[in-house]
Amino acid sequence: MNDESRGPETTPSSSTASGAPGRVGVLGGGRMGAGIAHAFLLAGSRVTVVERDADAAAAAATRVLESVDASIARGTADEDVAAYAARFATSTAVDAFAGCDLVVEAVPEDLELKIDALTRVEAVLAPGAALASNTSSISIDQLAALLERPHRFVGLHFFNPVPASTLVEIVRGEASDPSLVDDARDWVRAIGKTPIVVADAPGFASSRLGVALGLEAIRMLEAGVASAEDIDAAMTLGYKHPVGPLRLTDLVGLDVRLGIAEYLAETLGDRFEPPALLRRLVAEGKLGRKAGEGFYRWDAS
């Protein structure tokens, strides 16, 4: 992948034939960031992923292009992998985002880390460019308060795995320009997903409901009510959920769920207090699929 580093340009306003932004940046190329990059690539955008170092950037490139190749194999992508690769770049410098129409921050769910990332990215963007955070729980208004252009900032909460998920939660901050929210709706539809718009509130809509269900499932497992498999089956078979709450926690990451639960407990009260079992598994490094074990054992391959 080529390494892009350009200075600030004029206000970007390009778009693809599908209506997606012409140039998209993604800060963070982990599983979530790679999925976001994949979605915009398939919609025709030129995409740049910025990572912390060369090794992480190379891993992100592999992740993105393997995901694209899988879409081609499934018949859900219209071009060959070389065409997508030609519109894709990685870098280790945020300067590579200059000229982007939209940059989505997808770094880990840590307030200070996100503030640092967003302020560094904003500094290289043109005044009219849009900046978004993929946060699943942190207040958009709290993040916006540290930005120079909070009216060009919005939450874009994608869901794992991004290629298969059909939902994107648009989080509207107090300062978010209504026209930006409208544009965000169009961009989400352009990448083949369904937008919902929520006000900035702890946990938004999806994390607040999902974590509440997940924590109760963990309490049930902790109390010996049923096995993980049977608790999950109660929701997949009885309520038609596509995946049970414990398996979903493994997919999301037990550490991620713990962090969100702690934040919600702090802001919304004791009903979100993390169960002791969740804290113990995280302390033992049993973080779910990415660690090979959580509530389930996962094949390392």
Secondary structure by P-SEA (a helix, b strand, c coil): cbbbbbccccccccccccccccbbbbccccaaaaaaaaaaaaaccbbbbbcccaaaaaaaaaaaaaaaaaaaaaccccccaaaaaaaccccccccccccccbbbbbccccaaaaaaaaaaaaaaccccbbbbbcccccccccccccccccccbbbbccccccccccbbbbbbcccccaaaaaaaaaaaaaacbbbbbbcccccccaaaaaaaaaaaaaaaaaaccccaaaaaaaaaccccccccaaaaaaaacaaaaaaaaaaaaacccccccccaaaaaaaaaccccccccccccccccc
